[in-house]
């Protein structure tokens, strides 16, 4: 007769291991699902299934992934995604106003400006500027986060209605530059406001030379002007 000398399993230990394994399995299988549900709740304010699907698709774009490398604020994530969606609507000639109205209702004018920043393609140009400036990655991250924290004092979006008050807008931009002393101030426009944007930028630059240099970028129906502070001058 043979005997099995193995120790019978401890039922308490088995239960404990089973519980831990269940938690691990739950974590590995469900965490992405929970994150996705959380993200989707954040864009529910759009209240349009087709637009929500478009917003979700933006998460596959390289521009979005670069943005999330530096920015961790969930609110800014949503606004950036809606901005990329606005760009898609622009290219597809869809009506953007309903989405803009919902962004404004939920996040006010600052939210609109963050969305426009993405729509106008400013983020890629801004990152190019920072990468070429020789800053460390830590300093680049600080600069990017500071810009989105203080976007209304570092970026100005020109609209068609500004054509009726060019002198007032020029004065407002110059006042912001002298008050906040940014290393970079961005003036941007899209579509029919491009000519107005150029006129305003020329007037602004004439008032702040030689403290700032002006660099311009043109893409399709967009105009972007970077007013870059010269390192040999201080305001």
HELIX and SHEET records of a PDB file:
HELIX    1   1 UNK A   11  UNK A   42  1                                  32    
HELIX    2   2 UNK A   44  UNK A   46  5                                   3    
HELIX    3   3 UNK A   49  UNK A   57  1                                   9    
HELIX    4   4 UNK A   58  UNK A   60  5                                   3    
HELIX    5   5 UNK A   62  UNK A   70  1                                   9    
HELIX    6   6 UNK A   74  UNK A   91  1                                  18    
HELIX    7   7 UNK A   97  UNK A  119  1                                  23    
HELIX    8   8 UNK A  122  UNK A  132  1                                  11    
HELIX    9   9 UNK A  137  UNK A  149  1                                  13    
HELIX   10  10 UNK A  151  UNK A  153  5                                   3    
HELIX   11  11 UNK A  160  UNK A  164  5                                   5    
HELIX   12  12 UNK A  166  UNK A  180  1                                  15    
HELIX   13  13 UNK A  191  UNK A  193  5                                   3    
HELIX   14  14 UNK A  194  UNK A  208  1                                  15    
SHEET    1   A 4 UNK A 155  UNK A 158  0                                        
SHEET    2   A 4 UNK A 184  UNK A 190  1                                        
SHEET    3   A 4 UNK A 222  UNK A 229 -1                                        
SHEET    4   A 4 UNK A 212  UNK A 219 -1                                        
END                                                                             
